[in-house]
Amino acid sequence: MTEKPFVHKKVFANVKSNFIFHEDVAKILFKLVNEKGIINIGGKTSTIYDFAKKNGCNPKKIFWNKRTIDFPKNPSINLNKLNKIIKN
């Protein structure tokens, strides 16, 4: 989850994630009020750079490197349960 507008000046061009804006999460929450269990909330899986570019930001690309950055290369989450709920 991130704030809108996307404020980061440098972003990973080779790391995938499920970024979503706060305002989009707010719209989804009302559909989840009566649901039970763990429900991952996120946006479409894409690189962080692609998410930023799609939303009008022009960040500098940086690249994930296993030896220098202690961060997973693909911290995306499974959104199957969320997508099923939203479709109904």
Backbone as XML, in Angstrom:
<?xml version="1.0"?>
<chain id="A" units="angstrom">
  <residue number="1" name="MET">
    <atom name="N" x="0.848" y="-1.159" z="0.000"/>
    <atom name="CA" x="0.000" y="0.000" z="0.000"/>
    <atom name="C" x="0.902" y="1.233" z="0.000"/>
  </residue>
  <residue number="2" name="THR">
    <atom name="N" x="0.494" y="2.226" z="-0.730"/>
    <atom name="CA" x="1.274" y="3.454" z="-0.803"/>
    <atom name="C" x="0.349" y="4.651" z="-0.941"/>
  </residue>
  <residue number="3" name="GLU">
    <atom name="N" x="0.888" y="5.797" z="-0.669"/>
    <atom name="CA" x="0.102" y="7.024" z="-0.772"/>
    <atom name="C" x="0.070" y="7.525" z="-2.209"/>
  </residue>
  <residue number="4" name="LYS">
    <atom name="N" x="-0.935" y="8.325" z="-2.495"/>
    <atom name="CA" x="-1.074" y="8.899" z="-3.827"/>
    <atom name="C" x="-0.879" y="10.399" z="-3.715"/>
  </residue>
  <residue number="5" name="PRO">
    <atom name="N" x="-0.063" y="11.013" z="-4.472"/>
    <atom name="CA" x="0.710" y="10.448" z="-5.572"/>
    <atom name="C" x="1.895" y="9.629" z="-5.066"/>
  </residue>
  <residue number="6" name="PHE">
    <atom name="N" x="2.407" y="8.801" z="-5.934"/>
    <atom name="CA" x="3.560" y="7.964" z="-5.626"/>
    <atom name="C" x="4.745" y="8.886" z="-5.374"/>
  </residue>
  <residue number="7" name="VAL">
    <atom name="N" x="5.341" y="8.831" z="-4.188"/>
    <atom name="CA" x="6.319" y="9.841" z="-3.785"/>
    <atom name="C" x="7.777" y="9.416" z="-3.893"/>
  </residue>
  <residue number="8" name="HIS">
    <atom name="N" x="8.029" y="8.166" z="-4.143"/>
    <atom name="CA" x="9.403" y="7.677" z="-4.137"/>
    <atom name="C" x="10.149" y="8.123" z="-5.398"/>
  </residue>
  <residue number="9" name="LYS">
    <atom name="N" x="11.372" y="8.581" z="-5.214"/>
    <atom name="CA" x="12.178" y="9.104" z="-6.324"/>
    <atom name="C" x="12.977" y="8.016" z="-7.034"/>
  </residue>
  <residue number="10" name="LYS">
    <atom name="N" x="13.292" y="6.929" z="-6.316"/>
    <atom name="CA" x="14.011" y="5.790" z="-6.892"/>
    <atom name="C" x="13.201" y="4.542" z="-6.607"/>
  </residue>
  <residue number="11" name="VAL">
    <atom name="N" x="13.068" y="3.684" z="-7.621"/>
    <atom name="CA" x="12.289" y="2.457" z="-7.442"/>
    <atom name="C" x="12.969" y="1.290" z="-8.142"/>
  </residue>
  <residue number="12" name="PHE">
    <atom name="N" x="12.680" y="0.097" z="-7.635"/>
    <atom name="CA" x="13.232" y="-1.110" z="-8.238"/>
    <atom name="C" x="12.569" y="-1.374" z="-9.586"/>
  </residue>
  <residue number="13" name="ALA">
    <atom name="N" x="13.390" y="-1.606" z="-10.592"/>
    <atom name="CA" x="12.882" y="-1.913" z="-11.926"/>
    <atom name="C" x="12.781" y="-3.418" z="-12.145"/>
  </residue>
  <residue number="14" name="ASN">
    <atom name="N" x="13.332" y="-4.214" z="-11.225"/>
    <atom name="CA" x="13.304" y="-5.661" z="-11.395"/>
    <atom name="C" x="12.739" y="-6.390" z="-10.171"/>
  </residue>
  <residue number="15" name="VAL">
    <atom name="N" x="11.928" y="-5.697" z="-9.382"/>
    <atom name="CA" x="11.261" y="-6.309" z="-8.231"/>
    <atom name="C" x="9.760" y="-6.221" z="-8.463"/>
  </residue>
  <residue number="16" name="LYS">
    <atom name="N" x="9.074" y="-7.359" z="-8.319"/>
    <atom name="CA" x="7.623" y="-7.392" z="-8.499"/>
    <atom name="C" x="6.934" y="-7.246" z="-7.152"/>
  </residue>
  <residue number="17" name="SER">
    <atom name="N" x="5.802" y="-6.579" z="-7.162"/>
    <atom name="CA" x="5.037" y="-6.374" z="-5.940"/>
    <atom name="C" x="3.567" y="-6.159" z="-6.299"/>
  </residue>
  <residue number="18" name="ASN">
    <atom name="N" x="2.730" y="-5.998" z="-5.275"/>
    <atom name="CA" x="1.299" y="-5.766" z="-5.456"/>
    <atom name="C" x="0.908" y="-4.398" z="-4.911"/>
  </residue>
  <residue number="19" name="PHE">
    <atom name="N" x="1.641" y="-3.362" z="-5.292"/>
    <atom name="CA" x="1.330" y="-2.024" z="-4.790"/>
    <atom name="C" x="-0.104" y="-1.648" z="-5.119"/>
  </residue>
  <residue number="20" name="ILE">
    <atom name="N" x="-0.718" y="-0.920" z="-4.200"/>
    <atom name="CA" x="-2.072" y="-0.398" z="-4.373"/>
    <atom name="C" x="-2.140" y="0.895" z="-3.558"/>
  </residue>
  <residue number="21" name="PHE">
    <atom name="N" x="-2.902" y="1.858" z="-4.025"/>
    <atom name="CA" x="-3.044" y="3.112" z="-3.303"/>
    <atom name="C" x="-4.028" y="2.979" z="-2.146"/>
  </residue>
  <residue number="22" name="HIS">
    <atom name="N" x="-3.834" y="3.789" z="-1.105"/>
    <atom name="CA" x="-4.721" y="3.772" z="0.064"/>
    <atom name="C" x="-6.182" y="3.934" z="-0.327"/>
  </residue>
  <residue number="23" name="GLU">
    <atom name="N" x="-6.451" y="4.869" z="-1.232"/>
    <atom name="CA" x="-7.843" y="5.143" z="-1.610"/>
    <atom name="C" x="-8.498" y="3.931" z="-2.280"/>
  </residue>
  <residue number="24" name="ASP">
    <atom name="N" x="-7.720" y="3.107" z="-2.974"/>
    <atom name="CA" x="-8.264" y="1.901" z="-3.601"/>
    <atom name="C" x="-8.542" y="0.820" z="-2.557"/>
  </residue>
  <residue number="25" name="VAL">
    <atom name="N" x="-7.725" y="0.763" z="-1.525"/>
    <atom name="CA" x="-7.965" y="-0.183" z="-0.425"/>
    <atom name="C" x="-9.257" y="0.189" z="0.286"/>
  </residue>
  <residue number="26" name="ALA">
    <atom name="N" x="-9.482" y="1.467" z="0.500"/>
    <atom name="CA" x="-10.701" y="1.923" z="1.179"/>
    <atom name="C" x="-11.956" y="1.449" z="0.443"/>
  </residue>
  <residue number="27" name="LYS">
    <atom name="N" x="-11.920" y="1.451" z="-0.875"/>
    <atom name="CA" x="-13.068" y="0.995" z="-1.663"/>
    <atom name="C" x="-13.307" y="-0.505" z="-1.500"/>
  </residue>
  <residue number="28" name="ILE">
    <atom name="N" x="-12.243" y="-1.266" z="-1.348"/>
    <atom name="CA" x="-12.325" y="-2.725" z="-1.227"/>
    <atom name="C" x="-12.799" y="-3.149" z="0.157"/>
  </residue>
  <residue number="29" name="LEU">
    <atom name="N" x="-12.417" y="-2.415" z="1.192"/>
    <atom name="CA" x="-12.697" y="-2.822" z="2.577"/>
    <atom name="C" x="-14.177" y="-3.057" z="2.851"/>
  </residue>
  <residue number="30" name="PHE">
    <atom name="N" x="-15.049" y="-2.250" z="2.263"/>
    <atom name="CA" x="-16.476" y="-2.423" z="2.509"/>
    <atom name="C" x="-16.992" y="-3.774" z="2.012"/>
  </residue>
  <residue number="31" name="LYS">
    <atom name="N" x="-16.370" y="-4.320" z="1.003"/>
    <atom name="CA" x="-16.774" y="-5.628" z="0.484"/>
    <atom name="C" x="-16.264" y="-6.773" z="1.354"/>
  </residue>
  <residue number="32" name="LEU">
    <atom name="N" x="-15.331" y="-6.480" z="2.257"/>
    <atom name="CA" x="-14.709" y="-7.517" z="3.076"/>
    <atom name="C" x="-15.221" y="-7.569" z="4.512"/>
  </residue>
  <residue number="33" name="VAL">
    <atom name="N" x="-16.111" y="-6.680" z="4.874"/>
    <atom name="CA" x="-16.564" y="-6.557" z="6.259"/>
    <atom name="C" x="-17.092" y="-7.871" z="6.828"/>
  </residue>
  <residue number="34" name="ASN">
    <atom name="N" x="-17.863" y="-8.612" z="6.085"/>
    <atom name="CA" x="-18.469" y="-9.841" z="6.599"/>
    <atom name="C" x="-17.679" y="-11.102" z="6.260"/>
  </residue>
  <residue number="35" name="GLU">
    <atom name="N" x="-16.525" y="-10.963" z="5.653"/>
    <atom name="CA" x="-15.706" y="-12.116" z="5.292"/>
    <atom name="C" x="-14.898" y="-12.589" z="6.490"/>
  </residue>
  <residue number="36" name="LYS">
    <atom name="N" x="-14.499" y="-13.852" z="6.461"/>
    <atom name="CA" x="-13.707" y="-14.433" z="7.551"/>
    <atom name="C" x="-12.392" y="-14.951" z="7.013"/>
  </residue>
  <residue number="37" name="GLY">
    <atom name="N" x="-11.415" y="-15.018" z="7.895"/>
    <atom name="CA" x="-10.117" y="-15.552" z="7.519"/>
    <atom name="C" x="-9.159" y="-14.473" z="7.051"/>
  </residue>
  <residue number="38" name="ILE">
    <atom name="N" x="-8.029" y="-14.923" z="6.575"/>
    <atom name="CA" x="-6.999" y="-14.008" z="6.103"/>
    <atom name="C" x="-7.247" y="-13.686" z="4.639"/>
  </residue>
  <residue number="39" name="ILE">
    <atom name="N" x="-7.286" y="-12.410" z="4.333"/>
    <atom name="CA" x="-7.498" y="-11.963" z="2.957"/>
    <atom name="C" x="-6.386" y="-10.971" z="2.619"/>
  </residue>
  <residue number="40" name="ASN">
    <atom name="N" x="-5.548" y="-11.329" z="1.686"/>
    <atom name="CA" x="-4.502" y="-10.421" z="1.227"/>
    <atom name="C" x="-5.127" y="-9.337" z="0.370"/>
  </residue>
  <residue number="41" name="ILE">
    <atom name="N" x="-4.697" y="-8.101" z="0.570"/>
    <atom name="CA" x="-5.202" y="-6.986" z="-0.221"/>
    <atom name="C" x="-4.031" y="-6.363" z="-0.968"/>
  </residue>
  <residue number="42" name="GLY">
    <atom name="N" x="-4.197" y="-6.203" z="-2.256"/>
    <atom name="CA" x="-3.142" y="-5.604" z="-3.069"/>
    <atom name="C" x="-3.637" y="-5.359" z="-4.465"/>
  </residue>
  <residue number="43" name="GLY">
    <atom name="N" x="-2.770" y="-4.794" z="-5.274"/>
    <atom name="CA" x="-3.090" y="-4.506" z="-6.663"/>
    <atom name="C" x="-2.499" y="-5.564" z="-7.580"/>
  </residue>
  <residue number="44" name="LYS">
    <atom name="N" x="-2.625" y="-5.332" z="-8.856"/>
    <atom name="CA" x="-2.096" y="-6.243" z="-9.864"/>
    <atom name="C" x="-0.578" y="-6.377" z="-9.697"/>
  </residue>
  <residue number="45" name="THR">
    <atom name="N" x="-0.062" y="-7.583" z="-9.834"/>
    <atom name="CA" x="1.373" y="-7.820" z="-9.715"/>
    <atom name="C" x="2.100" y="-7.187" z="-10.889"/>
  </residue>
  <residue number="46" name="SER">
    <atom name="N" x="3.064" y="-6.341" z="-10.573"/>
    <atom name="CA" x="3.898" y="-5.705" z="-11.596"/>
    <atom name="C" x="5.187" y="-5.242" z="-10.932"/>
  </residue>
  <residue number="47" name="THR">
    <atom name="N" x="6.131" y="-4.807" z="-11.745"/>
    <atom name="CA" x="7.343" y="-4.266" z="-11.137"/>
    <atom name="C" x="6.978" y="-2.930" z="-10.482"/>
  </residue>
  <residue number="48" name="ILE">
    <atom name="N" x="7.738" y="-2.568" z="-9.482"/>
    <atom name="CA" x="7.469" y="-1.312" z="-8.789"/>
    <atom name="C" x="7.646" y="-0.138" z="-9.754"/>
  </residue>
  <residue number="49" name="TYR">
    <atom name="N" x="8.622" y="-0.241" z="-10.626"/>
    <atom name="CA" x="8.847" y="0.812" z="-11.626"/>
    <atom name="C" x="7.634" y="0.967" z="-12.546"/>
  </residue>
  <residue number="50" name="ASP">
    <atom name="N" x="7.084" y="-0.150" z="-13.031"/>
    <atom name="CA" x="5.911" y="-0.087" z="-13.909"/>
    <atom name="C" x="4.710" y="0.524" z="-13.193"/>
  </residue>
  <residue number="51" name="PHE">
    <atom name="N" x="4.524" y="0.187" z="-11.913"/>
    <atom name="CA" x="3.436" y="0.771" z="-11.129"/>
    <atom name="C" x="3.592" y="2.288" z="-11.056"/>
  </residue>
  <residue number="52" name="ALA">
    <atom name="N" x="4.798" y="2.736" z="-10.769"/>
    <atom name="CA" x="5.058" y="4.176" z="-10.651"/>
    <atom name="C" x="4.834" y="4.885" z="-11.985"/>
  </residue>
  <residue number="53" name="LYS">
    <atom name="N" x="5.363" y="4.339" z="-13.072"/>
    <atom name="CA" x="5.208" y="4.949" z="-14.398"/>
    <atom name="C" x="3.734" y="5.011" z="-14.804"/>
  </residue>
  <residue number="54" name="LYS">
    <atom name="N" x="2.999" y="3.941" z="-14.536"/>
    <atom name="CA" x="1.583" y="3.876" z="-14.896"/>
    <atom name="C" x="0.782" y="4.967" z="-14.181"/>
  </residue>
  <residue number="55" name="ASN">
    <atom name="N" x="1.264" y="5.368" z="-13.022"/>
    <atom name="CA" x="0.539" y="6.344" z="-12.215"/>
    <atom name="C" x="1.163" y="7.738" z="-12.254"/>
  </residue>
  <residue number="56" name="GLY">
    <atom name="N" x="1.834" y="8.052" z="-13.355"/>
    <atom name="CA" x="2.289" y="9.407" z="-13.611"/>
    <atom name="C" x="3.583" y="9.839" z="-12.955"/>
  </residue>
  <residue number="57" name="CYS">
    <atom name="N" x="4.309" y="8.929" z="-12.371"/>
    <atom name="CA" x="5.576" y="9.268" z="-11.736"/>
    <atom name="C" x="6.714" y="8.968" z="-12.717"/>
  </residue>
  <residue number="58" name="ASN">
    <atom name="N" x="7.815" y="9.664" z="-12.587"/>
    <atom name="CA" x="8.972" y="9.415" z="-13.434"/>
    <atom name="C" x="10.197" y="9.150" z="-12.552"/>
  </residue>
  <residue number="59" name="PRO">
    <atom name="N" x="10.214" y="7.992" z="-11.862"/>
    <atom name="CA" x="11.296" y="7.712" z="-10.922"/>
    <atom name="C" x="12.566" y="7.233" z="-11.613"/>
  </residue>
  <residue number="60" name="LYS">
    <atom name="N" x="13.643" y="7.269" z="-10.876"/>
    <atom name="CA" x="14.911" y="6.722" z="-11.350"/>
    <atom name="C" x="14.894" y="5.213" z="-11.074"/>
  </residue>
  <residue number="61" name="LYS">
    <atom name="N" x="15.348" y="4.437" z="-12.060"/>
    <atom name="CA" x="15.407" y="2.984" z="-11.890"/>
    <atom name="C" x="16.609" y="2.599" z="-11.034"/>
  </residue>
  <residue number="62" name="ILE">
    <atom name="N" x="16.365" y="1.697" z="-10.084"/>
    <atom name="CA" x="17.452" y="1.024" z="-9.377"/>
    <atom name="C" x="17.183" y="-0.463" z="-9.508"/>
  </residue>
  <residue number="63" name="PHE">
    <atom name="N" x="18.203" y="-1.270" z="-9.317"/>
    <atom name="CA" x="18.055" y="-2.701" z="-9.545"/>
    <atom name="C" x="18.404" y="-3.519" z="-8.314"/>
  </residue>
  <residue number="64" name="TRP">
    <atom name="N" x="17.555" y="-4.500" z="-8.051"/>
    <atom name="CA" x="17.754" y="-5.429" z="-6.955"/>
    <atom name="C" x="18.975" y="-6.280" z="-7.253"/>
  </residue>
  <residue number="65" name="ASN">
    <atom name="N" x="19.808" y="-6.453" z="-6.244"/>
    <atom name="CA" x="20.989" y="-7.292" z="-6.356"/>
    <atom name="C" x="21.095" y="-8.100" z="-5.076"/>
  </residue>
  <residue number="66" name="LYS">
    <atom name="N" x="21.089" y="-9.389" z="-5.183"/>
    <atom name="CA" x="21.070" y="-10.299" z="-4.035"/>
    <atom name="C" x="22.186" y="-10.012" z="-3.034"/>
  </residue>
  <residue number="67" name="ARG">
    <atom name="N" x="23.334" y="-9.600" z="-3.518"/>
    <atom name="CA" x="24.479" y="-9.379" z="-2.632"/>
    <atom name="C" x="24.423" y="-8.056" z="-1.882"/>
  </residue>
  <residue number="68" name="THR">
    <atom name="N" x="23.720" y="-7.084" z="-2.399"/>
    <atom name="CA" x="23.756" y="-5.760" z="-1.783"/>
    <atom name="C" x="22.460" y="-5.306" z="-1.138"/>
  </residue>
  <residue number="69" name="ILE">
    <atom name="N" x="21.333" y="-5.928" z="-1.468"/>
    <atom name="CA" x="20.043" y="-5.471" z="-0.946"/>
    <atom name="C" x="19.345" y="-6.618" z="-0.222"/>
  </residue>
  <residue number="70" name="ASP">
    <atom name="N" x="19.070" y="-6.415" z="1.066"/>
    <atom name="CA" x="18.394" y="-7.419" z="1.870"/>
    <atom name="C" x="16.880" y="-7.204" z="1.770"/>
  </residue>
  <residue number="71" name="PHE">
    <atom name="N" x="16.333" y="-7.590" z="0.628"/>
    <atom name="CA" x="14.929" y="-7.383" z="0.314"/>
    <atom name="C" x="14.540" y="-8.456" z="-0.689"/>
  </residue>
  <residue number="72" name="PRO">
    <atom name="N" x="13.382" y="-9.101" z="-0.539"/>
    <atom name="CA" x="13.014" y="-10.146" z="-1.505"/>
    <atom name="C" x="12.767" y="-9.582" z="-2.894"/>
  </residue>
  <residue number="73" name="LYS">
    <atom name="N" x="13.122" y="-10.353" z="-3.910"/>
    <atom name="CA" x="12.946" y="-9.908" z="-5.295"/>
    <atom name="C" x="11.487" y="-9.980" z="-5.740"/>
  </residue>
  <residue number="74" name="ASN">
    <atom name="N" x="10.702" y="-10.842" z="-5.097"/>
    <atom name="CA" x="9.295" y="-10.956" z="-5.467"/>
    <atom name="C" x="8.431" y="-11.065" z="-4.201"/>
  </residue>
  <residue number="75" name="PRO">
    <atom name="N" x="8.164" y="-9.922" z="-3.536"/>
    <atom name="CA" x="7.326" y="-9.964" z="-2.342"/>
    <atom name="C" x="5.828" y="-9.877" z="-2.654"/>
  </residue>
  <residue number="76" name="SER">
    <atom name="N" x="5.442" y="-10.247" z="-3.867"/>
    <atom name="CA" x="4.028" y="-10.187" z="-4.234"/>
    <atom name="C" x="3.236" y="-11.219" z="-3.433"/>
  </residue>
  <residue number="77" name="ILE">
    <atom name="N" x="1.936" y="-11.004" z="-3.337"/>
    <atom name="CA" x="1.068" y="-11.865" z="-2.541"/>
    <atom name="C" x="-0.016" y="-12.482" z="-3.416"/>
  </residue>
  <residue number="78" name="ASN">
    <atom name="N" x="-0.588" y="-13.581" z="-2.927"/>
    <atom name="CA" x="-1.652" y="-14.271" z="-3.636"/>
    <atom name="C" x="-2.966" y="-13.538" z="-3.391"/>
  </residue>
  <residue number="79" name="LEU">
    <atom name="N" x="-3.606" y="-13.091" z="-4.461"/>
    <atom name="CA" x="-4.842" y="-12.322" z="-4.356"/>
    <atom name="C" x="-6.066" y="-13.098" z="-4.839"/>
  </residue>
  <residue number="80" name="ASN">
    <atom name="N" x="-5.954" y="-14.413" z="-4.978"/>
    <atom name="CA" x="-7.065" y="-15.221" z="-5.493"/>
    <atom name="C" x="-8.329" y="-15.069" z="-4.643"/>
  </residue>
  <residue number="81" name="LYS">
    <atom name="N" x="-8.193" y="-15.123" z="-3.318"/>
    <atom name="CA" x="-9.359" y="-15.018" z="-2.438"/>
    <atom name="C" x="-10.002" y="-13.640" z="-2.574"/>
  </residue>
  <residue number="82" name="LEU">
    <atom name="N" x="-9.204" y="-12.603" z="-2.597"/>
    <atom name="CA" x="-9.725" y="-11.239" z="-2.763"/>
    <atom name="C" x="-10.460" y="-11.097" z="-4.086"/>
  </residue>
  <residue number="83" name="ASN">
    <atom name="N" x="-9.873" y="-11.588" z="-5.154"/>
    <atom name="CA" x="-10.494" y="-11.465" z="-6.475"/>
    <atom name="C" x="-11.822" y="-12.197" z="-6.551"/>
  </residue>
  <residue number="84" name="LYS">
    <atom name="N" x="-11.943" y="-13.360" z="-5.907"/>
    <atom name="CA" x="-13.210" y="-14.088" z="-5.884"/>
    <atom name="C" x="-14.287" y="-13.294" z="-5.150"/>
  </residue>
  <residue number="85" name="ILE">
    <atom name="N" x="-13.918" y="-12.676" z="-4.040"/>
    <atom name="CA" x="-14.873" y="-11.881" z="-3.253"/>
    <atom name="C" x="-15.330" y="-10.655" z="-4.047"/>
  </residue>
  <residue number="86" name="ILE">
    <atom name="N" x="-14.406" y="-9.986" z="-4.676"/>
    <atom name="CA" x="-14.723" y="-8.763" z="-5.418"/>
    <atom name="C" x="-15.623" y="-9.060" z="-6.615"/>
  </residue>
  <residue number="87" name="LYS">
    <atom name="N" x="-15.424" y="-10.190" z="-7.272"/>
    <atom name="CA" x="-16.235" y="-10.541" z="-8.447"/>
    <atom name="C" x="-17.690" y="-10.794" z="-8.080"/>
  </residue>
  <residue number="88" name="ASN">
    <atom name="N" x="-17.968" y="-11.223" z="-6.848"/>
    <atom name="CA" x="-19.362" y="-11.529" z="-6.427"/>
    <atom name="C" x="-20.100" y="-10.323" z="-6.041"/>
  </residue>
</chain>
